Amino acid sequence: EENQTILVRGTFPVLDDRGEVLDRYQVEVRFPGDYPDSLPHVYETAGRVPRTVDRHTYTPSGRCCVVVDEDWLVKVGEQSFRAFLDSPVRNYFIGQTLVEAGHPWPFGERSHAVKGLIETYGEWFDTGDKATVLRHLECIRHEQIKGHWLCPCGSGEKLRKCHLEKVREVHKRVSPRLAERALRRLLSAIKSESAALRFAEDGPLDVRMR
């Protein structure tokens, strides 16, 4: 335990489907204060995985982007550390080993940043449109879905005359708490991306004394 953060350090063996060791990585796993509501943070500590977005690490922290938290929690229901290691963490390091050997990333590869979040959350609602994903998340973050609301599909119709059953079906799988977290994560990413674009277009501020 360091600074009231629980850490696990050691060697992570990457196993194939027969249980044989394919590779090994030195890792550190940090448990956030709200675990298990949030997933552990994984870091490769030997410097083997480049800290670049193309190798699925957050820069400059070096945190491994193993999975989108909300998507994993929706899929597994009840979080367990063993399941987290056996599935997204294992797949992440299998991917790193294959890419290191010159192969493409396995298991499919999502985009980075906002586009990747749209792809992830969009699968819940069968859409790839940013505005539509945002409307759906705003809708299902509420404890009750009401038929007189406008349908988040963007048709202009009330929910009861449009996609009410489909929205309620997603609402059963994605809790309001997770939808709220997903919405906050997406809005934060959009804000950060917009700020970066403005900086790229305008350049750094000239703060010299005149």
N, C-alpha and C positions, 0 to 999 in steps of 0.2 A: 504494500500500500504506500503510495507517494502522494502527498498533498491531498489526502482523503480520496484519492482515486485508486480503485483496485486494478492492479496490473497482473497480467499473466505473460511471462516471457519463456521462450523455449524454441525447440525445433518442431516445425509442423511437417509431418510426413504426408506427401501426396500419394494417395493409394489409387490403384486402378480398380476395375470392377471385380477383380479376383482377390483383392486385398493385398496385392504386392506393391512395394514402394517404388514409385516412379521417380520421385525427386524429394528433396527436403529444402525447407526454407526456414530461416531464422525470423521469428515474428514476435511482436508484442501486441497484446490485446488489452485495450483499456475499456473498462466498464463505466459508462456514464452514470451520473447520479440517479437518473430516472429509469435505469435498467430494471425490469425487462420491457418497459414501455418503449424504450429506444434500444437499438441494437448496439453491440460492442463495436468499438473502433479498432480496426486491424492495421498494423504497420509492418512492413518488411524491413528488418533492421540491419541487414548485412550489405545494403547498397546494391543489391543485385537487380532490383526492379527500378528502371529509370523513373524519375519523378516527372512524368509527362502525362498529359491527358490521353494521348494515344495508347499508353500502357495502363490506363485506368487507375491513375493515382491523382489525388487532389494536390495541387501545388499551392503554396510551397511546403505544406505540412507533411506531405508524403503519405497521408492516410490512403489506404487501399479502398477503391470504389468497388466493393464486392457485390453490392445489391442496393436497390432503393428501399429504404427501411419499410415504408408503408406497404409496398407491393409484397415484400416477403411476409410481413405480419398478416396481410390479408390471406395469403396462400396457406400459411401454416396454422393460422388460428392462434394456438397457444405457443408462445415463444419458448424454445429450449436452446441452451448453449450448444449441446451436442448436435442438434439438427442444424444449427447455424454453421458449425464447423464442417459437418459432413456434406452439406450441399453448397451454399453460395461461396464459402471460403475455399473449399476443395476445388470447386469449378474455377474459381478465380486463379488459383495457383496452377492448375492444369493448363489454363489458358496462357499464363506467363511462361511456363516451360515450353509450350508448343511455339509461341511467338519467338521466344529466344532461339529456338531451333530453326526458325525461318518459315514456320507454318502460319496460316491465317488464324485469327482468333476463333475458337470453337463455340458451339452453343448459340450462335447468332451474336451480333454485336449492336448495341444501341448507340445512338448518337450521344454527344456530350451536352452538358449544361441544360439549358431550357428545352432544346429539341428532344433530348433524351428523356426528360421528365414528361413532356407531352406524349412521347411514344409509350412510356410506361403507364401513366394514368389513363391515356387514351384507350388502352386495351380494355379498361374497365367499362368504358362507355361506347366502344366500337366507333371511335372517331380519332382523327389525327389533327383536328382543328383546335388551335390554342384557345380561342374565345369559347368554343363549345365545351372544352374540358373545364375551363374556369367556371362556366355556368353550372355544369353538373356538380362540381365539387362544392360550390356555394349552396346548391340545392340539398345535397345529401349530408352536409355537415349539421343539418338540423335534426332534432330528435324525431320530429314528425314531418312527413311529406304531405302537403295539402293540395288537393286537386284543383283549387282555383288559382294556384301559382302559374305563371307562364312556363311552358315547357322549356327546359334547358337546351333542347335541340335547336332552338332559334327559329322555329316555325311561326311564332307569334300566337299559337293556339294555347289554350289552357291545358295544364297537364292531364286533366281528366278526359280530354278529347284527343290526346296525343300519345305520349309515351309513359303514362303513369305506371303501368305494370312493370315496364322495363326498368324505370327508375327505382321503383320499390324493390325489385329483385336485386339490383346493385346495392341498395341501402341495407339489405339483409346481410350481404357479404362484407361490405365496407362500413365499419362503424362510424358514427358521427365524429368520434374522437380522431380516428385515422384520416377521415376526410378533411377535418379541420387542419391537421398537421400537414397533409398533402397540399392543401390550399396555401398555407403559410409558406411552405418550402418553395412552391412554384412561384408565388408572388415575389418572394425574396430573390429567387434566381432571375426573374424577369427584370426586377429593379437593378440588380447587379449588372446584368447584361446590357441594359439600357445605359447605365452610367459608363460602362466600358466603351460602348459605341460612341457616346458623346465625347469622351476623352480622345478616342482615336480620330474623330472628325475635327475637334477643336484644337487638339494639342494641349500640352501642359500650360497652366496659367502662368503668365508673366508677372512675377511678384517683385520685380526689381523696383527699388525706390526711384522715383522720377525727380 
